[in-house]
Amino acid sequence: MIEKGNLIITKIERFKAAFNKLPNSLEDVGLKEELGVDALYYQKKDSINYILSFGTILGESKIYYSDTKTWEDINR
C-alpha cells in the first residue's frame, strides 16, 4: 500500500506544483475516491499540508504526513 500511496503522493505534489495549491480531493488528480480495506484516504489539513492514510490492521493505520514527507504509525 505504501507503493500505491507514493504514486498518489507524486500526483498530489505535481498538482501542487502546477496549480500552486493542494487538490481538494483525489478526484482533482484524476483518481476515484475509494472506500474499503484497500483504500487510501486523502485529507487536506491546511493550504500547504496534507495526510494520506490507509488501515493496516483493525484500529491501526499508516499515515503519510506531507510536512515531514514520511510514513508514520502514529496519528498526531
Backbone as JSON Lines, residues from 0, in Angstrom:
{"i":0,"aa":"M","n":[0.82,-1.2,0.0],"ca":[0.0,0.0,0.0],"c":[0.87,1.27,0.0]}
{"i":1,"aa":"I","n":[2.05,1.18,0.62],"ca":[2.93,2.35,0.62],"c":[3.34,2.7,-0.81]}
{"i":2,"aa":"E","n":[3.62,1.69,-1.64],"ca":[3.97,1.97,-3.04],"c":[2.82,2.67,-3.75]}
{"i":3,"aa":"K","n":[1.62,2.18,-3.58],"ca":[0.44,2.82,-4.16],"c":[0.29,4.24,-3.63]}
{"i":4,"aa":"G","n":[0.51,4.4,-2.34],"ca":[0.44,5.73,-1.72],"c":[1.49,6.67,-2.27]}
{"i":5,"aa":"N","n":[2.69,6.17,-2.5],"ca":[3.75,7.02,-3.04],"c":[3.41,7.51,-4.44]}
{"i":6,"aa":"L","n":[2.72,6.7,-5.23],"ca":[2.28,7.14,-6.56],"c":[1.24,8.26,-6.44]}
{"i":7,"aa":"I","n":[0.35,8.13,-5.48],"ca":[-0.65,9.18,-5.25],"c":[0.03,10.46,-4.75]}
{"i":8,"aa":"I","n":[1.0,10.32,-3.87],"ca":[1.74,11.48,-3.38],"c":[2.4,12.22,-4.53]}
{"i":9,"aa":"T","n":[2.97,11.49,-5.48],"ca":[3.57,12.12,-6.66],"c":[2.54,12.92,-7.42]}
{"i":10,"aa":"K","n":[1.35,12.37,-7.6],"ca":[0.28,13.1,-8.3],"c":[-0.13,14.36,-7.54]}
{"i":11,"aa":"I","n":[-0.24,14.24,-6.21],"ca":[-0.6,15.4,-5.39],"c":[0.47,16.49,-5.5]}
{"i":12,"aa":"E","n":[1.73,16.09,-5.41],"ca":[2.82,17.07,-5.48],"c":[2.91,17.72,-6.87]}
{"i":13,"aa":"R","n":[2.63,16.97,-7.93],"ca":[2.6,17.55,-9.28],"c":[1.47,18.56,-9.41]}
{"i":14,"aa":"F","n":[0.31,18.23,-8.86],"ca":[-0.83,19.14,-8.86],"c":[-0.46,20.42,-8.11]}
{"i":15,"aa":"K","n":[0.15,20.24,-6.95],"ca":[0.55,21.39,-6.12],"c":[1.53,22.3,-6.87]}
{"i":16,"aa":"A","n":[2.49,21.7,-7.58],"ca":[3.47,22.48,-8.34],"c":[2.81,23.19,-9.52]}
{"i":17,"aa":"A","n":[1.87,22.54,-10.16],"ca":[1.23,23.11,-11.35],"c":[0.24,24.22,-11.01]}
{"i":18,"aa":"F","n":[-0.5,24.06,-9.92],"ca":[-1.57,25.0,-9.6],"c":[-1.31,25.84,-8.35]}
{"i":19,"aa":"N","n":[-0.17,25.62,-7.71],"ca":[0.21,26.37,-6.51],"c":[-0.83,26.26,-5.39]}
{"i":20,"aa":"K","n":[-1.45,25.09,-5.31],"ca":[-2.41,24.8,-4.24],"c":[-2.57,23.29,-4.15]}
{"i":21,"aa":"L","n":[-3.12,22.83,-3.05],"ca":[-3.39,21.4,-2.89],"c":[-4.73,21.05,-3.52]}
{"i":22,"aa":"P","n":[-4.85,19.82,-4.01],"ca":[-6.16,19.4,-4.5],"c":[-7.14,19.28,-3.34]}
{"i":23,"aa":"N","n":[-8.41,19.49,-3.63],"ca":[-9.43,19.35,-2.59],"c":[-9.76,17.89,-2.33]}
{"i":24,"aa":"S","n":[-9.56,17.05,-3.35],"ca":[-9.82,15.62,-3.23],"c":[-8.92,14.87,-4.21]}
{"i":25,"aa":"L","n":[-8.91,13.56,-4.1],"ca":[-8.12,12.75,-5.04],"c":[-8.7,12.83,-6.45]}
{"i":26,"aa":"E","n":[-9.96,13.15,-6.56],"ca":[-10.58,13.31,-7.88],"c":[-9.92,14.45,-8.65]}
{"i":27,"aa":"D","n":[-9.41,15.45,-7.95],"ca":[-8.72,16.57,-8.6],"c":[-7.43,16.14,-9.29]}
{"i":28,"aa":"V","n":[-6.86,15.01,-8.88],"ca":[-5.64,14.5,-9.52],"c":[-5.94,13.29,-10.41]}
{"i":29,"aa":"G","n":[-7.23,13.12,-10.73],"ca":[-7.63,12.08,-11.67],"c":[-7.87,10.71,-11.07]}
{"i":30,"aa":"L","n":[-8.05,10.64,-9.76],"ca":[-8.29,9.36,-9.1],"c":[-9.69,9.32,-8.51]}
{"i":31,"aa":"K","n":[-10.3,8.17,-8.54],"ca":[-11.61,7.99,-7.94],"c":[-11.44,7.71,-6.45]}
{"i":32,"aa":"E","n":[-12.24,8.37,-5.63],"ca":[-12.21,8.11,-4.19],"c":[-12.68,6.68,-3.95]}
{"i":33,"aa":"E","n":[-11.93,5.92,-3.16],"ca":[-12.27,4.54,-2.87],"c":[-12.63,4.4,-1.4]}
{"i":34,"aa":"L","n":[-13.38,3.38,-1.11],"ca":[-13.71,3.02,0.27],"c":[-13.36,1.57,0.47]}
{"i":35,"aa":"G","n":[-13.08,1.18,1.67],"ca":[-12.84,-0.22,1.96],"c":[-11.45,-0.53,2.42]}
{"i":36,"aa":"V","n":[-11.15,-1.81,2.44],"ca":[-9.9,-2.32,3.0],"c":[-8.67,-1.8,2.26]}
{"i":37,"aa":"D","n":[-8.71,-1.75,0.95],"ca":[-7.54,-1.34,0.16],"c":[-7.57,0.14,-0.24]}
{"i":38,"aa":"A","n":[-8.31,0.95,0.48],"ca":[-8.44,2.36,0.13],"c":[-7.37,3.21,0.81]}
{"i":39,"aa":"L","n":[-6.97,4.24,0.1],"ca":[-6.1,5.28,0.66],"c":[-6.94,6.53,0.82]}
{"i":40,"aa":"Y","n":[-6.8,7.19,1.95],"ca":[-7.62,8.36,2.26],"c":[-6.76,9.62,2.29]}
{"i":41,"aa":"Y","n":[-7.19,10.63,1.55],"ca":[-6.5,11.91,1.47],"c":[-7.25,12.92,2.32]}
{"i":42,"aa":"Q","n":[-6.49,13.71,3.07],"ca":[-7.09,14.79,3.85],"c":[-6.21,16.02,3.77]}
{"i":43,"aa":"K","n":[-6.78,17.09,3.27],"ca":[-6.1,18.38,3.21],"c":[-6.19,18.99,4.6]}
{"i":44,"aa":"K","n":[-5.03,19.26,5.23],"ca":[-5.01,19.8,6.59],"c":[-5.11,21.32,6.61]}
{"i":45,"aa":"D","n":[-4.41,21.96,5.68],"ca":[-4.45,23.42,5.52],"c":[-4.02,23.72,4.09]}
{"i":46,"aa":"S","n":[-3.59,24.92,3.82],"ca":[-3.27,25.28,2.43],"c":[-2.0,24.63,1.89]}
{"i":47,"aa":"I","n":[-1.13,24.11,2.78],"ca":[0.12,23.5,2.3],"c":[0.38,22.09,2.8]}
{"i":48,"aa":"N","n":[-0.37,21.62,3.77],"ca":[-0.13,20.29,4.37],"c":[-1.31,19.36,4.17]}
{"i":49,"aa":"Y","n":[-0.98,18.09,4.01],"ca":[-1.99,17.06,3.84],"c":[-1.51,15.75,4.44]}
{"i":50,"aa":"I","n":[-2.44,14.83,4.61],"ca":[-2.08,13.48,5.02],"c":[-2.73,12.5,4.04]}
{"i":51,"aa":"L","n":[-2.09,11.35,3.91],"ca":[-2.61,10.24,3.13],"c":[-2.5,9.03,4.05]}
{"i":52,"aa":"S","n":[-3.57,8.26,4.17],"ca":[-3.53,7.15,5.13],"c":[-4.25,5.92,4.61]}
{"i":53,"aa":"F","n":[-3.9,4.79,5.22],"ca":[-4.6,3.54,4.95],"c":[-4.56,2.69,6.2]}
{"i":54,"aa":"G","n":[-5.57,1.83,6.35],"ca":[-5.63,0.94,7.5],"c":[-4.68,-0.23,7.32]}
{"i":55,"aa":"T","n":[-4.01,-0.61,8.4],"ca":[-3.1,-1.75,8.35],"c":[-3.75,-2.97,8.98]}
{"i":56,"aa":"I","n":[-4.15,-2.85,10.23],"ca":[-4.93,-3.89,10.91],"c":[-6.02,-3.17,11.67]}
{"i":57,"aa":"L","n":[-6.94,-3.9,12.19],"ca":[-8.09,-3.3,12.87],"c":[-7.66,-2.24,13.87]}
{"i":58,"aa":"G","n":[-8.09,-1.02,13.63],"ca":[-7.81,0.08,14.53],"c":[-6.47,0.76,14.37]}
{"i":59,"aa":"E","n":[-5.65,0.31,13.41],"ca":[-4.34,0.93,13.21],"c":[-4.18,1.38,11.76]}
{"i":60,"aa":"S","n":[-3.39,2.42,11.58],"ca":[-3.19,3.0,10.25],"c":[-1.74,3.34,10.0]}
{"i":61,"aa":"K","n":[-1.41,3.47,8.74],"ca":[-0.13,4.01,8.3],"c":[-0.47,5.36,7.69]}
{"i":62,"aa":"I","n":[0.22,6.41,8.12],"ca":[-0.14,7.76,7.73],"c":[1.07,8.49,7.16]}
{"i":63,"aa":"Y","n":[0.88,9.11,5.98],"ca":[1.92,9.93,5.37],"c":[1.62,11.38,5.72]}
{"i":64,"aa":"Y","n":[2.62,12.05,6.29],"ca":[2.5,13.47,6.64],"c":[3.35,14.27,5.67]}
{"i":65,"aa":"S","n":[2.71,15.2,4.95],"ca":[3.44,15.98,3.95],"c":[4.45,16.93,4.57]}
{"i":66,"aa":"D","n":[4.23,17.35,5.82],"ca":[5.17,18.3,6.44],"c":[6.53,17.66,6.71]}
{"i":67,"aa":"T","n":[6.54,16.34,6.98],"ca":[7.81,15.64,7.22],"c":[8.18,14.71,6.06]}
{"i":68,"aa":"K","n":[7.24,14.52,5.15],"ca":[7.42,13.64,3.98],"c":[7.79,12.21,4.42]}
{"i":69,"aa":"T","n":[7.12,11.74,5.47],"ca":[7.38,10.4,5.98],"c":[6.06,9.66,6.28]}
{"i":70,"aa":"W","n":[6.14,8.34,6.19],"ca":[5.04,7.48,6.61],"c":[5.25,7.16,8.1]}
{"i":71,"aa":"E","n":[4.2,7.31,8.89],"ca":[4.29,7.05,10.31],"c":[3.15,6.15,10.77]}
{"i":72,"aa":"D","n":[3.33,5.53,11.91],"ca":[2.29,4.68,12.5],"c":[1.46,5.44,13.54]}
{"i":73,"aa":"I","n":[1.83,6.67,13.81],"ca":[1.2,7.46,14.87],"c":[0.3,8.53,14.26]}
{"i":74,"aa":"N","n":[-0.92,8.61,14.78],"ca":[-1.84,9.67,14.38],"c":[-1.58,10.87,15.28]}
{"i":75,"aa":"R","n":[-1.08,11.94,14.69],"ca":[-0.77,13.1,15.52],"c":[-1.72,14.24,15.3]}
